[in-house]
Amino acid sequence: MPDRPLDTDPVTSEREAERLSPAPPVPAAGARPSPGLRRLLRMATIDTGPLRRHHDFRLLFAGQGVSFLGSMVTYVALPYQAYQLSGSSLVVGLLGIAELSPLLVTAFLGGALADARNRRRMLLLTELSLAFASGVLLANALLPSPQLWLLFVASAAMAGLDGLQRPSLEALTPRLVDRGEIPAASAVSSFRMTIG
């Protein structure tokens, strides 16, 4: 039997050497990551596709970011101011109870209103009311002697407004993105809340 001539093509020789080698081939520099690594990277990052593709979702996202940041500042400032005015940690605890009661009542009412009324109008009305309540808190803080009772009234009103607003707000997102993008939109919103 005649001997086969050796292949002198360098590319074919390299492939044959890799095939016969006991170790797996080493990827060349600049090679693309494996499909498993790409899938792992995709799972570890947030899909921002809904923000890129949907203008209305971007506007809602930005508006919620500003509103949420303001709410968090208010929720920190209220107990601090209550403690500064009273010097009592009991008053700070009572402020929390004053916020909880209206929130529990209006959360149920907010769900019914979100189903029966225009959600965008609900959001606008509650955001304007929250802005007004923040203005009242600012005016109270600028007084020569701020009133403690006004903190209780404003915080209870703001908690009640939050309970009215939340169901309309949560129900608006699925209307702004495609059905398959809801998990990505929820992840982006959750990240915004974490940052806020």
N, C-alpha and C positions, 0 to 999 in steps of 0.2 A: 504494500500500500504506500503510495507516494506521500511524502510529508507535505502538509499544508504550508504555504508560505506565511511567514510572520507578517502580521498587520503593521504597517509602518506609519499609518495615520495616527498622530499624537492624541487626538480626541478619542478615537476608538480604543486606543491602548489604555488611556486613563480610565475609561468606563470599565474596561475588562479588568483592570487592576482593582478598582473599587468593588466590583462584583465578587472577586476572589479573595479580597482582603478579609481578615477575621474581625475587624472593627467596622462600625458604621461610618459612612463617609462624612467628612467634615464639610459643612456648608461653606461656600466661598464668601469672602468679605462682601458686605452689601447685600446679602441674600435676604429675601423677604421672610418674616417670621412664619413659623408653621401655622397651619389652620387652628390647631389647639391653642396656641399662644394668642392668636388674634381673637379667638372666641373668649378666652380668659380676660384679655384687655377690654373687650366690648362689655363683658359682664361687670368689670370693675369701674367703668366710667358711666357718666350720666348721658343719656341720649338727649341732646338739645334740639333734635329735629323739629318738634312742635313749635319751638320758639323761632326757628328759621323759616318754617313753612306757613305759619298762620299769624297774620298781622294782628287780628283781634286778640288772640291769645297772648301775644307779646305785650299789647297794651294792658290787658288785665294783669299779666305777670308784673309789669313795672308798677302799676297802680297799687297792687297788693303789697309789693315790696315796700313802697313808701308808707302806706297805711300801717303795715305790720310793724315797721321800725318805730313809727310814732306811737303805736299802741304799747310796744314794749318799753319805750322811754316813760310813758305815762304810768304803766303798771309798776315801774321801779320808783318813780318820783312820788306817787301818791302815798305809799307807806312811809317813805322817808320824810315827806312833809308832815304827815300825821304824827310821826314820832317827834319831829322837831317842835311841833306846836304843843303836844301834850306831854312829852317825856315819858309816855307809858307804852309798854309793849302790848298791854291789853287792848288799847285803842287800835293798834295796828291789827291785832287779831279780829277785833270787831269790824274793822274795815273790810277784811276778807269775807266775813259773814254777810255784811251788807252787799257785797258784790255777788256772792253765790246765790242768794235767794232770787233776785230778778233774773239771773242767768238761767236758772232751772225752769222758771215759769215761762220765759219768753222763748226758750229753745223749742218747746212744743208748738207754741204759737207761730214761731218763725218757719217751722216746717210746713204748717198748713198754709201760711201766706205764700211761701215759695211755690206751692202747688197751684194756688188759686190766682195769684197776681203776677204781674210782669216782674221778672227777676231783676232786670236792669234798673227798673224804677225803684225797687226795694233797695238795691245796692246804693243808688244815688241818694235816696232819702236817708238811709242809715249813715252813710259816710258824711253827709252834710250835718246830720245831727251829732255825730261823733266829733266833727270839727267844731261845732258850736259848743259842745261840752268841754272840749279842750280849751276853747277861748274863755269860757267861764272859769276854768281852773287857772289859766294864766292871769286873768283879771284878779282873781282871789289872791294869787301869790304876790301880785304887785301892790296889794293893799298894805297900808302901814301895819295893820294887825289882821292877818288872814284868819278867816273863820273856819273852824274845824268842822262844823256841821255841814258846810258847803262841800267839803271833801267827801263826806258820806253820801250826800245827795248826788253829786256829780259822778262818783264812782259807781253807785247803784244804777244810775241812768246809763252810763257807758257799758256796764256789764249787760244790762237788759237789751241795749241796742246791738251788742255783739251777738247775743242769742237770737235776735231777729234777723241779723245779717248772715250768719254762718250758713244756714241751709240754702239760701239763694246763691251764695257765693260758691258753695261746693257743687251745686247743680248746674252752674253756668259753664264750667270747664268742659264737660262732655259735649256740649253744644258747639264748642269752638274748635275742637280737634276731631280728627277721624277716630273711628272706634278702635282701630289697632294702635293708635297713639296715646290712648288714655293712660297706660302704665308709665310711659315716658313723661307725659305731662304731670302725672302725680309725683314722679321722682323729682322732676325739676321744681315743682311747688314745695315738696318736702325739703329740698335743699335750700330753697329761699327762706323757709321758716327757720331752718337750723342756723343759717347765717344771721337772720334777724334776731 
